[in-house]
Amino acid sequence: MEKLVREYIENQPVARQSKLNQLYQIMSEEMPENYEEKISYGMPTFHFHKNIIHFANFKNHIGIYPGPKAIVAFKDQLTDYKTSIGAIQLPVDQPLPVQLIKKIVQYNLQNA
């Protein structure tokens, strides 16, 4: 984990750090070997030729930001989540949708 991403997670409330670390693991395992991690728009970002996906902690949810094309492509699988043009809100009191997150990362990599 890049230092800036680790610092971002460590600066979040302790109760959220485990879920943020889990989200980080899910996303990083789908990325190719030579990807980059950075902070972009104030959020941990996975980059491979372009920004692939961002994530961020908020008071009442964890946001993932795959961009508008992914939201449209996965709209049928996102009916249980609040979404906007390029964002998905994951409730903090529910397990992360691991397979869905992996599919979204793969989709964005294929369309990078």
GUFIMAR-614623 format. One record per residue: residue number from 1; chain; x, z negated, y of N, C-alpha, C, O in turn. Coordinates in nm, 4 decimals, padded with zeros to 6 digits. Atoms other than C-alpha are relative to their C-alpha. Last residue first. Layout:
residues N
num:NUM&chaine:A&nc1:X&nc3:Z&nc2:Y&cac1:X&cac3:Z&cac2:Y&cc1:X&cc3:Z&cc2:Y&oc1:X&oc3:Z&oc2:Y;
...
This chain:
residues 112
num:112&chaine:A&nc1:-00.0986&nc3:00.0297&nc2:-00.1048&cac1:-00.8995&cac3:01.9791&cac2:00.2045&cc1:00.0668&cc3:00.1280&cc2:00.0492&oc1:00.1527&oc3:00.1229&oc2:00.1373;
num:111&chaine:A&nc1:00.0384&nc3:-00.0736&nc2:-00.1205&cac1:-01.2126&cac3:02.0853&cac2:00.0145&cc1:00.0960&cc3:-00.0243&cc2:00.1164&oc1:00.0633&oc3:00.0037&oc2:00.2318;
num:110&chaine:A&nc1:00.0211&nc3:-00.1409&nc2:00.0382&cac1:-01.0861&cac3:01.9889&cac2:-00.3300&cc1:-00.0348&cc3:00.0860&cc2:00.1216&oc1:-00.0133&oc3:00.2072&oc2:00.1212;
num:109&chaine:A&nc1:-00.1314&nc3:-00.0567&nc2:00.0334&cac1:-00.9489&cac3:01.6641&cac2:-00.1846&cc1:-00.0139&cc3:00.1492&cc2:-00.0338&oc1:00.0689&oc3:00.2304&oc2:00.0077;
num:108&chaine:A&nc1:-00.0736&nc3:-00.0221&nc2:-00.1242&cac1:-01.2824&cac3:01.5908&cac2:-00.0171&cc1:00.1384&cc3:00.0577&cc2:-00.0250&oc1:00.1871&oc3:00.1387&oc2:00.0538;
num:107&chaine:A&nc1:00.0659&nc3:-00.1081&nc2:-00.0757&cac1:-01.4708&cac3:01.6390&cac2:-00.3420&cc1:00.0788&cc3:00.0319&cc2:00.1266&oc1:00.1059&oc3:00.1484&oc2:00.1558;
num:106&chaine:A&nc1:-00.0361&nc3:-00.1261&nc2:00.0660&cac1:-01.2206&cac3:01.4231&cac2:-00.5307&cc1:-00.0615&cc3:00.1203&cc2:00.0732&oc1:00.0047&oc3:00.2224&oc2:00.0919;
num:105&chaine:A&nc1:-00.1416&nc3:-00.0237&nc2:-00.0306&cac1:-01.2658&cac3:01.1416&cac2:-00.2763&cc1:00.0444&cc3:00.1324&cc2:-00.0618&oc1:00.1099&oc3:00.2128&oc2:00.0045;
num:104&chaine:A&nc1:-00.0069&nc3:-00.0390&nc2:-00.1412&cac1:-01.6454&cac3:01.1738&cac2:-00.3037&cc1:00.1449&cc3:00.0290&cc2:00.0400&oc1:00.1717&oc3:00.1272&oc2:00.1092;
num:103&chaine:A&nc1:00.0494&nc3:-00.1378&nc2:-00.0129&cac1:-01.6348&cac3:01.1720&cac2:-00.6839&cc1:00.0119&cc3:00.0499&cc2:00.1441&oc1:00.0471&oc3:00.1655&oc2:00.1678;
num:102&chaine:A&nc1:-00.0998&nc3:-00.0896&nc2:00.0591&cac1:-01.4167&cac3:00.8590&cac2:-00.6875&cc1:-00.0414&cc3:00.1460&cc2:00.0158&oc1:00.0409&oc3:00.2308&oc2:00.0501;
num:101&chaine:A&nc1:-00.1140&nc3:-00.0035&nc2:-00.0930&cac1:-01.6533&cac3:00.6813&cac2:-00.4463&cc1:00.1069&cc3:00.0951&cc2:-00.0525&oc1:00.1620&oc3:00.1744&oc2:00.0239;
num:100&chaine:A&nc1:00.0404&nc3:-00.0791&nc2:-00.1154&cac1:-01.9501&cac3:00.7744&cac2:-00.6662&cc1:00.1148&cc3:00.0123&cc2:00.1004&oc1:00.1401&oc3:00.1209&oc2:00.1526;
num:99&chaine:A&nc1:00.0000&nc3:-00.1417&nc2:00.0385&cac1:-01.7775&cac3:00.6469&cac2:-00.9787&cc1:-00.0374&cc3:00.0907&cc2:00.1165&oc1:00.0200&oc3:00.1984&oc2:00.1323;
num:98&chaine:A&nc1:-00.1338&nc3:-00.0505&nc2:00.0326&cac1:-01.6923&cac3:00.3117&cac2:-00.8178&cc1:-00.0012&cc3:00.1498&cc2:-00.0298&oc1:00.0743&oc3:00.2252&oc2:00.0315;
num:97&chaine:A&nc1:00.0368&nc3:-00.1109&nc2:00.0890&cac1:-02.0264&cac3:00.2347&cac2:-00.6518&cc1:00.1251&cc3:00.0798&cc2:-00.0383&oc1:00.1517&oc3:00.1865&oc2:00.0171;
num:96&chaine:A&nc1:-00.0341&nc3:-00.1316&nc2:-00.0528&cac1:-01.8960&cac3:-00.0970&cac2:-00.5112&cc1:-00.0425&cc3:00.1079&cc2:-00.0998&oc1:-00.0288&oc3:00.0883&oc2:-00.2205;
num:95&chaine:A&nc1:-00.1256&nc3:-00.0580&nc2:00.0503&cac1:-02.0819&cac3:-00.3995&cac2:-00.6407&cc1:00.0254&cc3:00.1370&cc2:00.0645&oc1:-00.0679&oc3:00.2083&oc2:00.1015;
num:94&chaine:A&nc1:00.0198&nc3:-00.0801&nc2:00.1206&cac1:-02.3521&cac3:-00.5405&cac2:-00.4134&cc1:00.1345&cc3:00.0540&cc2:-00.0476&oc1:00.2274&oc3:00.0692&oc2:00.0317;
num:93&chaine:A&nc1:00.0488&nc3:00.0879&nc2:00.1058&cac1:-02.3497&cac3:-00.8204&cac2:-00.1536&cc1:-00.0297&cc3:00.0761&cc2:-00.1294&oc1:-00.0947&oc3:00.0226&oc2:-00.2192;
num:92&chaine:A&nc1:-00.1070&nc3:00.0904&nc2:00.0451&cac1:-02.1272&cac3:-00.6359&cac2:00.0918&cc1:-00.0433&cc3:-00.0887&cc2:-00.1162&oc1:00.0404&oc3:-00.1489&oc2:-00.1834;
num:91&chaine:A&nc1:00.0372&nc3:00.1406&nc2:-00.0176&cac1:-02.3705&cac3:-00.3464&cac2:00.1259&cc1:00.1080&cc3:-00.0916&cc2:-00.0589&oc1:00.1633&oc3:-00.0638&oc2:-00.1653;
num:90&chaine:A&nc1:00.0068&nc3:00.0659&nc2:00.1297&cac1:-02.1876&cac3:-00.0123&cac2:00.1435&cc1:-00.0351&cc3:-00.1467&cc2:00.0218&oc1:00.0384&oc3:-00.2176&oc2:00.0906;
num:89&chaine:A&nc1:-00.0090&nc3:00.1463&nc2:-00.0077&cac1:-02.2623&cac3:00.1857&cac2:00.4586&cc1:-00.0189&cc3:-00.0586&cc2:-00.1394&oc1:-00.1220&oc3:-00.0376&oc2:-00.2033;
num:88&chaine:A&nc1:00.0824&nc3:00.0662&nc2:00.1011&cac1:-02.1830&cac3:00.5569&cac2:00.4278&cc1:00.0205&cc3:-00.1495&cc2:00.0166&oc1:00.1341&oc3:-00.1962&oc2:00.0234;
num:87&chaine:A&nc1:-00.0282&nc3:00.1365&nc2:00.0450&cac1:-02.0521&cac3:00.7620&cac2:00.7189&cc1:-00.0984&cc3:-00.0480&cc2:-00.1059&oc1:-00.2136&oc3:-00.0050&oc2:-00.1115;
num:86&chaine:A&nc1:-00.1219&nc3:-00.0010&nc2:00.0807&cac1:-02.0141&cac3:01.1194&cac2:00.8371&cc1:00.0319&cc3:-00.1318&cc2:-00.0657&oc1:00.1448&oc3:-00.1534&oc2:-00.1097;
num:85&chaine:A&nc1:-00.0610&nc3:-00.1325&nc2:00.0103&cac1:-02.3516&cac3:01.2129&cac2:00.9898&cc1:00.1256&cc3:00.0013&cc2:-00.0875&oc1:00.1403&oc3:00.0911&oc2:-00.1704;
num:84&chaine:A&nc1:00.0133&nc3:-00.0730&nc2:-00.1253&cac1:-02.5171&cac3:00.8799&cac2:00.9111&cc1:00.0803&cc3:00.1285&cc2:-00.0168&oc1:00.1201&oc3:00.1612&oc2:-00.1286;
num:83&chaine:A&nc1:-00.1011&nc3:-00.0989&nc2:-00.0356&cac1:-02.5809&cac3:00.6954&cac2:00.5883&cc1:-00.0254&cc3:00.0522&cc2:00.1404&oc1:-00.1350&oc3:00.0386&oc2:00.1947;
num:82&chaine:A&nc1:00.0226&nc3:-00.0468&nc2:-00.1367&cac1:-02.7608&cac3:00.3806&cac2:00.4737&cc1:00.1143&cc3:00.0963&cc2:00.0331&oc1:00.2316&oc3:00.0625&oc2:00.0173;
num:81&chaine:A&nc1:-00.0920&nc3:00.0448&nc2:-00.1046&cac1:-02.7251&cac3:00.3569&cac2:00.0991&cc1:-00.0427&cc3:00.0540&cc2:00.1351&oc1:-00.1006&oc3:00.1621&oc2:00.1455;
num:80&chaine:A&nc1:00.0031&nc3:00.1464&nc2:-00.0066&cac1:-02.9651&cac3:00.3709&cac2:-00.1979&cc1:00.0835&cc3:-00.0564&cc2:00.1144&oc1:00.0896&oc3:-00.1780&oc2:00.1322;
num:79&chaine:A&nc1:00.1315&nc3:00.0455&nc2:-00.0458&cac1:-03.0349&cac3:00.7437&cac2:-00.1420&cc1:-00.0105&cc3:-00.1519&cc2:00.0106&oc1:-00.0945&oc3:-00.2020&oc2:00.0854;
num:78&chaine:A&nc1:-00.0173&nc3:00.0988&nc2:-00.1071&cac1:-02.6633&cac3:00.8264&cac2:-00.1614&cc1:-00.1324&cc3:-00.0595&cc2:00.0476&oc1:-00.1363&oc3:-00.1254&oc2:00.1515;
num:77&chaine:A&nc1:-00.0583&nc3:00.1202&nc2:00.0597&cac1:-02.6636&cac3:01.0107&cac2:-00.4944&cc1:00.0150&cc3:-00.1133&cc2:00.1016&oc1:00.0551&oc3:-00.2242&oc2:00.0662;
num:76&chaine:A&nc1:00.0879&nc3:00.0468&nc2:00.1070&cac1:-02.9036&cac3:01.2809&cac2:-00.3747&cc1:00.0501&cc3:-00.1279&cc2:-00.0661&oc1:-00.0284&oc3:-00.2050&oc2:-00.1213;
num:75&chaine:A&nc1:00.1201&nc3:00.0646&nc2:-00.0544&cac1:-02.7113&cac3:01.3119&cac2:-00.0462&cc1:-00.0927&cc3:-00.0541&cc2:-00.1080&oc1:-00.1539&oc3:-00.1592&oc2:-00.0890;
num:74&chaine:A&nc1:00.0369&nc3:00.1113&nc2:00.0875&cac1:-02.3814&cac3:01.3789&cac2:-00.2268&cc1:-00.1310&cc3:-00.0674&cc2:00.0414&oc1:-00.1601&oc3:-00.1781&oc2:-00.0037;
num:73&chaine:A&nc1:-00.0226&nc3:-00.0345&nc2:00.1409&cac1:-02.3005&cac3:01.7248&cac2:-00.0859&cc1:-00.0504&cc3:-00.1081&cc2:-00.0952&oc1:-00.0948&oc3:-00.0771&oc2:-00.2058;
num:72&chaine:A&nc1:00.0986&nc3:-00.1009&nc2:00.0412&cac1:-02.4593&cac3:01.6451&cac2:00.2523&cc1:00.0131&cc3:00.0279&cc2:-00.1498&oc1:-00.0872&oc3:00.0336&oc2:-00.2211;
num:71&chaine:A&nc1:00.1307&nc3:00.0660&nc2:-00.0089&cac1:-02.2602&cac3:01.3236&cac2:00.2968&cc1:-00.1089&cc3:00.0964&cc2:-00.0468&oc1:-00.1988&oc3:00.0577&oc2:-00.1214;
num:70&chaine:A&nc1:00.0159&nc3:00.0840&nc2:00.1193&cac1:-01.9475&cac3:01.5019&cac2:00.1702&cc1:-00.1358&cc3:-00.0701&cc2:00.0010&oc1:-00.1980&oc3:-00.0856&oc2:-00.1041;
num:69&chaine:A&nc1:00.0190&nc3:-00.0880&nc2:00.1158&cac1:-01.9833&cac3:01.7747&cac2:00.4346&cc1:-00.0233&cc3:-00.0808&cc2:-00.1273&oc1:-00.1086&oc3:-00.0453&oc2:-00.2085;
num:68&chaine:A&nc1:00.1363&nc3:-00.0497&nc2:00.0166&cac1:-02.0397&cac3:01.5167&cac2:00.7123&cc1:-00.0223&cc3:00.0880&cc2:-00.1230&oc1:-00.1294&oc3:00.0814&oc2:-00.1833;
num:67&chaine:A&nc1:00.0331&nc3:-00.1165&nc2:-00.0808&cac1:-01.7138&cac3:01.3246&cac2:00.6769&cc1:-00.1360&cc3:00.0577&cc2:-00.0357&oc1:-00.1917&oc3:00.0262&oc2:-00.1408;
num:66&chaine:A&nc1:-00.0510&nc3:-00.1207&nc2:00.0634&cac1:-01.5797&cac3:01.0904&cac2:00.4073&cc1:-00.0252&cc3:00.1274&cc2:00.0810&oc1:00.0246&oc3:00.2341&oc2:00.0450;
num:65&chaine:A&nc1:00.0184&nc3:-00.1139&nc2:-00.0890&cac1:-01.6139&cac3:00.7772&cac2:00.6175&cc1:00.0615&cc3:00.1253&cc2:-00.0616&oc1:00.1761&oc3:00.1603&oc2:-00.0332;
num:64&chaine:A&nc1:-00.0940&nc3:-00.1031&nc2:00.0414&cac1:-01.6588&cac3:00.4595&cac2:00.4191&cc1:-00.0380&cc3:00.1268&cc2:00.0740&oc1:-00.1557&oc3:00.1538&oc2:00.0982;
num:63&chaine:A&nc1:00.0254&nc3:-00.1412&nc2:-00.0249&cac1:-01.8145&cac3:00.1604&cac2:00.5852&cc1:00.1059&cc3:00.0869&cc2:-00.0642&oc1:00.2250&oc3:00.0559&oc2:-00.0591;
num:62&chaine:A&nc1:-00.1283&nc3:-00.0688&nc2:-00.0003&cac1:-01.8199&cac3:-00.1918&cac2:00.4488&cc1:-00.0328&cc3:00.1477&cc2:00.0158&oc1:-00.1147&oc3:00.2023&oc2:-00.0581;
num:61&chaine:A&nc1:-00.0245&nc3:-00.1030&nc2:00.1013&cac1:-02.1313&cac3:-00.3817&cac2:00.5447&cc1:00.1467&cc3:00.0421&cc2:00.0022&oc1:00.2232&oc3:00.0037&oc2:00.0907;
num:60&chaine:A&nc1:00.1023&nc3:-00.0020&nc2:00.1041&cac1:-02.2828&cac3:-00.6653&cac2:00.7478&cc1:00.0190&cc3:00.1057&cc2:-00.1073&oc1:-00.0656&oc3:00.1189&oc2:-00.1958;
num:59&chaine:A&nc1:00.0640&nc3:00.1297&nc2:00.0224&cac1:-02.0026&cac3:-00.7724&cac2:00.9845&cc1:-00.0936&cc3:00.0021&cc2:-00.1205&oc1:-00.0896&oc3:-00.0895&oc2:-00.2026;
num:58&chaine:A&nc1:00.0899&nc3:00.0368&nc2:-00.1091&cac1:-01.7978&cac3:-00.4567&cac2:00.9482&cc1:-00.0710&cc3:-00.1286&cc2:-00.0369&oc1:-00.0623&oc3:-00.1748&oc2:-00.1507;
num:57&chaine:A&nc1:00.0846&nc3:00.1168&nc2:00.0199&cac1:-01.4983&cac3:-00.3648&cac2:00.7335&cc1:-00.0834&cc3:-00.0247&cc2:00.1253&oc1:-00.0330&oc3:-00.0159&oc2:00.2373;
num:56&chaine:A&nc1:-00.0097&nc3:00.1073&nc2:-00.0989&cac1:-01.3528&cac3:-00.0173&cac2:00.7488&cc1:-00.0980&cc3:-00.1114&cc2:-00.0340&oc1:-00.2034&oc3:-00.0884&oc2:-00.0933;
num:55&chaine:A&nc1:00.0905&nc3:00.1117&nc2:00.0287&cac1:-01.2817&cac3:00.2833&cac2:00.5302&cc1:00.0214&cc3:-00.1090&cc2:00.1026&oc1:00.1271&oc3:-00.1175&oc2:00.1650;
num:54&chaine:A&nc1:-00.0341&nc3:00.1246&nc2:-00.0699&cac1:-01.1431&cac3:00.6301&cac2:00.5934&cc1:-00.0902&cc3:-00.1101&cc2:-00.0558&oc1:-00.1941&oc3:-00.0828&oc2:-00.1160;
num:53&chaine:A&nc1:00.1050&nc3:00.1016&nc2:-00.0092&cac1:-01.1473&cac3:00.9431&cac2:00.3748&cc1:00.0561&cc3:-00.1219&cc2:00.0729&oc1:00.1741&oc3:-00.1544&oc2:00.0604;
num:52&chaine:A&nc1:00.0894&nc3:-00.0158&nc2:00.1149&cac1:-00.9579&cac3:01.2696&cac2:00.3309&cc1:-00.1163&cc3:-00.0981&cc2:00.0089&oc1:-00.2322&oc3:-00.0599&oc2:-00.0072;
num:51&chaine:A&nc1:00.0605&nc3:00.1279&nc2:00.0356&cac1:-00.7805&cac3:01.3047&cac2:00.6677&cc1:-00.1018&cc3:00.0243&cc2:-00.1112&oc1:-00.1905&oc3:00.1086&oc2:-00.0978;
num:50&chaine:A&nc1:00.0943&nc3:00.0388&nc2:-00.1057&cac1:-00.5901&cac3:01.6341&cac2:00.6544&cc1:-00.0533&cc3:-00.1381&cc2:-00.0393&oc1:-00.0249&oc3:-00.1864&oc2:-00.1490;
num:49&chaine:A&nc1:00.0175&nc3:-00.1224&nc2:-00.0786&cac1:-00.3057&cac3:01.7851&cac2:00.4496&cc1:-00.1005&cc3:-00.0196&cc2:00.1138&oc1:-00.0944&oc3:00.0511&oc2:00.2144;
num:48&chaine:A&nc1:-00.0678&nc3:-00.0997&nc2:00.0834&cac1:-00.3489&cac3:01.4760&cac2:00.2302&cc1:-00.0314&cc3:00.1355&cc2:00.0612&oc1:-00.1377&oc3:00.1925&oc2:00.0365;
num:47&chaine:A&nc1:-00.0266&nc3:-00.1312&nc2:-00.0581&cac1:-00.4433&cac3:01.1667&cac2:00.4323&cc1:00.0739&cc3:00.0869&cc2:-00.1019&oc1:00.1712&oc3:00.0433&oc2:-00.1634;
num:46&chaine:A&nc1:-00.0752&nc3:-00.0729&nc2:00.1010&cac1:-00.6045&cac3:00.8411&cac2:00.3200&cc1:00.0114&cc3:00.1439&cc2:00.0489&oc1:-00.0889&oc3:00.2076&oc2:00.0810;
num:45&chaine:A&nc1:00.0305&nc3:-00.1403&nc2:00.0242&cac1:-00.7112&cac3:00.6358&cac2:00.6188&cc1:00.0909&cc3:00.0554&cc2:-00.1086&oc1:00.2111&oc3:00.0290&oc2:-00.1109;
num:44&chaine:A&nc1:-00.0870&nc3:-00.0510&nc2:00.1047&cac1:-00.7300&cac3:00.2654&cac2:00.6958&cc1:-00.0468&cc3:00.1399&cc2:-00.0409&oc1:-00.1659&oc3:00.1642&oc2:-00.0607;
num:43&chaine:A&nc1:00.0401&nc3:00.0280&nc2:00.1379&cac1:-00.9397&cac3:00.2382&cac2:01.0122&cc1:00.1082&cc3:00.0463&cc2:-00.0980&oc1:00.1778&oc3:00.1443&oc2:-00.0714;
num:42&chaine:A&nc1:00.0021&nc3:00.1441&nc2:00.0231&cac1:-00.8636&cac3:00.2093&cac2:01.3859&cc1:-00.0348&cc3:-00.0400&cc2:-00.1424&oc1:-00.0604&oc3:-00.1575&oc2:-00.1689;
num:41&chaine:A&nc1:00.1252&nc3:00.0507&nc2:-00.0593&cac1:-00.9584&cac3:00.5742&cac2:01.4472&cc1:-00.0155&cc3:-00.1504&cc2:-00.0270&oc1:-00.1273&oc3:-00.2008&oc2:-00.0375;
num:40&chaine:A&nc1:00.0526&nc3:-00.1050&nc2:-00.0857&cac1:-00.6694&cac3:00.6539&cac2:01.2126&cc1:-00.1378&cc3:-00.0451&cc2:00.0478&oc1:-00.2186&oc3:-00.0938&oc2:-00.0313;
num:39&chaine:A&nc1:00.1150&nc3:00.0504&nc2:-00.0734&cac1:-00.4519&cac3:00.3927&cac2:01.0447&cc1:-00.0412&cc3:00.1117&cc2:00.0954&oc1:00.0379&oc3:00.1560&oc2:00.1787;
num:38&chaine:A&nc1:-00.0226&nc3:00.0304&nc2:-00.1410&cac1:-00.2257&cac3:00.5540&cac2:00.7921&cc1:-00.1228&cc3:-00.0686&cc2:00.0564&oc1:-00.2250&oc3:-00.0821&oc2:-00.0109;
num:37&chaine:A&nc1:00.0941&nc3:00.1000&nc2:-00.0489&cac1:-00.1796&cac3:00.6277&cac2:00.4261&cc1:00.0342&cc3:-00.0279&cc2:00.1448&oc1:00.1512&oc3:-00.0352&oc2:00.1823;
num:36&chaine:A&nc1:-00.0428&nc3:00.0980&nc2:-00.1000&cac1:-00.0121&cac3:00.9455&cac2:00.3110&cc1:-00.1129&cc3:-00.0981&cc2:00.0279&oc1:-00.2309&oc3:-00.0657&oc2:00.0149;
num:35&chaine:A&nc1:00.0920&nc3:00.0242&nc2:-00.1106&cac1:-00.0540&cac3:01.1555&cac2:-00.0022&cc1:00.0593&cc3:-00.1014&cc2:00.0963&oc1:00.1576&oc3:-00.1684&oc2:00.0648;
num:34&chaine:A&nc1:-00.0669&nc3:-00.0058&nc2:-00.1306&cac1:00.2391&cac3:01.2746&cac2:-00.2125&cc1:-00.0959&cc3:-00.0153&cc2:00.1181&oc1:-00.0747&oc3:00.0441&oc2:00.2239;
num:33&chaine:A&nc1:-00.1225&nc3:00.0789&nc2:-00.0153&cac1:00.1185&cac3:01.1635&cac2:-00.5549&cc1:00.0539&cc3:-00.0055&cc2:00.1420&oc1:00.0958&oc3:-00.1119&oc2:00.1876;
num:32&chaine:A&nc1:-00.1195&nc3:-00.0581&nc2:00.0623&cac1:-00.2365&cac3:01.2970&cac2:-00.5335&cc1:00.1241&cc3:-00.0803&cc2:00.0361&oc1:00.1219&oc3:-00.1631&oc2:00.1272;
num:31&chaine:A&nc1:-00.0819&nc3:-00.0833&nc2:-00.0879&cac1:-00.5212&cac3:01.0610&cac2:-00.4379&cc1:00.1194&cc3:00.0583&cc2:-00.0756&oc1:00.1695&oc3:-00.0027&oc2:-00.1700;
num:30&chaine:A&nc1:00.0480&nc3:-00.1385&nc2:00.0042&cac1:-00.7794&cac3:00.9372&cac2:-00.6881&cc1:00.0885&cc3:00.0950&cc2:00.0806&oc1:00.0764&oc3:00.2168&oc2:00.0678;
num:29&chaine:A&nc1:-00.0199&nc3:-00.0541&nc2:00.1345&cac1:-00.5982&cac3:00.6098&cac2:-00.7609&cc1:-00.0458&cc3:00.1448&cc2:-00.0117&oc1:-00.0013&oc3:00.2162&oc2:-00.1016;
num:28&chaine:A&nc1:-00.1409&nc3:-00.0394&nc2:00.0159&cac1:-00.5737&cac3:00.5416&cac2:-00.3868&cc1:00.0265&cc3:00.0601&cc2:-00.1369&oc1:00.1113&oc3:00.1484&oc2:-00.1498;
num:27&chaine:A&nc1:-00.0332&nc3:-00.1213&nc2:-00.0747&cac1:-00.9510&cac3:00.5495&cac2:-00.3438&cc1:00.1425&cc3:00.0459&cc2:-00.0275&oc1:00.1667&oc3:00.1646&oc2:-00.0489;
num:26&chaine:A&nc1:00.0834&nc3:-00.1107&nc2:00.0473&cac1:-01.0396&cac3:00.3028&cac2:-00.6176&cc1:00.0426&cc3:00.1300&cc2:00.0679&oc1:00.0632&oc3:00.2318&oc2:00.0018;
num:25&chaine:A&nc1:-00.0486&nc3:-00.0401&nc2:00.1333&cac1:-00.7474&cac3:00.0750&cac2:-00.5288&cc1:-00.0767&cc3:00.1205&cc2:-00.0518&oc1:-00.0164&oc3:00.2161&oc2:-00.1007;
num:24&chaine:A&nc1:-00.1293&nc3:-00.0659&nc2:-00.0178&cac1:-00.8419&cac3:00.0648&cac2:-00.1571&cc1:00.0528&cc3:00.0531&cc2:-00.1341&oc1:00.0988&oc3:00.1670&oc2:-00.1423;
num:23&chaine:A&nc1:00.0312&nc3:-00.1309&nc2:-00.0561&cac1:-01.2010&cac3:-00.0161&cac2:-00.2470&cc1:00.1283&cc3:00.0806&cc2:00.0200&oc1:00.1338&oc3:00.1994&oc2:-00.0115;
num:22&chaine:A&nc1:00.0587&nc3:-00.0773&nc2:00.1092&cac1:-01.0818&cac3:-00.3026&cac2:-00.4681&cc1:-00.0305&cc3:00.1422&cc2:00.0477&oc1:-00.0013&oc3:00.2386&oc2:-00.0230;
num:21&chaine:A&nc1:-00.1105&nc3:-00.0361&nc2:00.0894&cac1:-00.8566&cac3:-00.4290&cac2:-00.1883&cc1:-00.0502&cc3:00.0836&cc2:-00.1175&oc1:00.0163&oc3:00.1785&oc2:-00.1592;
num:20&chaine:A&nc1:-00.0763&nc3:-00.1036&nc2:-00.0696&cac1:-01.1523&cac3:-00.4150&cac2:00.0512&cc1:00.1194&cc3:00.0450&cc2:-00.0836&oc1:00.1515&oc3:00.1638&oc2:-00.0878;
num:19&chaine:A&nc1:00.0788&nc3:-00.1239&nc2:00.0077&cac1:-01.3662&cac3:-00.6051&cac2:-00.2002&cc1:00.0738&cc3:00.1145&cc2:00.0697&oc1:00.0722&oc3:00.2276&oc2:00.0211;
num:18&chaine:A&nc1:00.0022&nc3:-00.0445&nc2:00.1385&cac1:-01.0989&cac3:-00.8733&cac2:-00.2436&cc1:-00.0741&cc3:00.1328&cc2:-00.0136&oc1:-00.0271&oc3:00.2235&oc2:-00.0825;
num:17&chaine:A&nc1:-00.1260&nc3:-00.0628&nc2:00.0365&cac1:-01.0372&cac3:-00.8994&cac2:00.1309&cc1:00.0013&cc3:00.0535&cc2:-00.1431&oc1:00.0576&oc3:00.1599&oc2:-00.1685;
num:16&chaine:A&nc1:00.0112&nc3:-00.1455&nc2:00.0158&cac1:-01.3989&cac3:-00.9558&cac2:00.2243&cc1:00.1253&cc3:00.0651&cc2:-00.0583&oc1:00.1206&oc3:00.1793&oc2:-00.1039;
num:15&chaine:A&nc1:00.1088&nc3:-00.0306&nc2:00.0937&cac1:-01.4257&cac3:-01.3359&cac2:00.1771&cc1:-00.0138&cc3:00.1501&cc2:-00.0260&oc1:-00.0718&oc3:00.1892&oc2:-00.1273;
num:14&chaine:A&nc1:-00.0476&nc3:00.0217&nc2:00.1369&cac1:-01.0856&cac3:-01.3778&cac2:00.3436&cc1:-00.1065&cc3:00.0402&cc2:-00.1025&oc1:-00.0743&oc3:00.0967&oc2:-00.2070;
num:13&chaine:A&nc1:00.0373&nc3:00.1307&nc2:00.0565&cac1:-01.2202&cac3:-01.2309&cac2:00.6678&cc1:00.0383&cc3:-00.0091&cc2:-00.1477&oc1:00.0237&oc3:00.0872&oc2:-00.2230;
num:12&chaine:A&nc1:00.1449&nc3:00.0103&nc2:00.0177&cac1:-01.0239&cac3:-00.9208&cac2:00.7698&cc1:-00.0335&cc3:-00.1383&cc2:-00.0560&oc1:00.0545&oc3:-00.2067&oc2:-00.1083;
num:11&chaine:A&nc1:00.0605&nc3:00.0484&nc2:-00.1246&cac1:-00.6686&cac3:-00.9368&cac2:00.9063&cc1:-00.1520&cc3:-00.0084&cc2:-00.0052&oc1:-00.2155&oc3:-00.0461&oc2:00.0933;
num:10&chaine:A&nc1:-00.0339&nc3:00.1419&nc2:-00.0160&cac1:-00.5158&cac3:-00.9122&cac2:00.5584&cc1:-00.0612&cc3:-00.0598&cc2:00.1266&oc1:-00.0795&oc3:-00.1812&oc2:00.1353;
num:9&chaine:A&nc1:00.0769&nc3:00.0778&nc2:00.0981&cac1:-00.7006&cac3:-00.5833&cac2:00.5041&cc1:00.0261&cc3:-00.1492&cc2:00.0169&oc1:-00.0671&oc3:-00.2293&oc2:00.0106;
num:8&chaine:A&nc1:00.1421&nc3:-00.0129&nc2:-00.0329&cac1:-00.5644&cac3:-00.4294&cac2:00.8248&cc1:-00.0824&cc3:-00.0882&cc2:-00.0934&oc1:-00.1660&oc3:-00.1662&oc2:-00.0477;
num:7&chaine:A&nc1:00.0277&nc3:00.0875&nc2:-00.1148&cac1:-00.2165&cac3:-00.5678&cac2:00.7554&cc1:-00.1476&cc3:00.0062&cc2:00.0401&oc1:-00.2073&oc3:-00.0960&oc2:00.0738;
num:6&chaine:A&nc1:-00.0043&nc3:00.1384&nc2:00.0512&cac1:-00.2141&cac3:-00.4042&cac2:00.4105&cc1:-00.0328&cc3:-00.0978&cc2:00.1128&oc1:-00.1098&oc3:-00.1918&oc2:00.0931;
num:5&chaine:A&nc1:00.1251&nc3:00.0177&nc2:00.0748&cac1:-00.3224&cac3:-00.0747&cac2:00.5689&cc1:-00.0069&cc3:-00.1418&cc2:-00.0544&oc1:-00.1119&oc3:-00.2057&oc2:-00.0485;
num:4&chaine:A&nc1:00.1115&nc3:00.0051&nc2:-00.0955&cac1:-00.0448&cac3:-00.0992&cac2:00.8299&cc1:-00.1339&cc3:-00.0212&cc2:-00.0702&oc1:-00.2194&oc3:-00.0941&oc2:-00.0200;
num:3&chaine:A&nc1:00.0012&nc3:00.1247&nc2:-00.0760&cac1:00.2191&cac3:-00.1908&cac2:00.5690&cc1:-00.1218&cc3:-00.0098&cc2:00.0937&oc1:-00.1866&oc3:-00.1143&oc2:00.0997;
num:2&chaine:A&nc1:-00.0749&nc3:-00.0061&nc2:-00.1252&cac1:00.1362&cac3:00.0977&cac2:00.3384&cc1:-00.0175&cc3:-00.1295&cc2:00.0788&oc1:-00.1210&oc3:-00.1956&oc2:00.0702;
num:1&chaine:A&nc1:00.0854&nc3:00.0000&nc2:-00.1182&cac1:00.0000&cac3:00.0000&cac2:00.0000&cc1:00.0896&cc3:00.0000&cc2:00.1240&oc1:00.1811&oc3:-00.0814&oc2:00.1367;
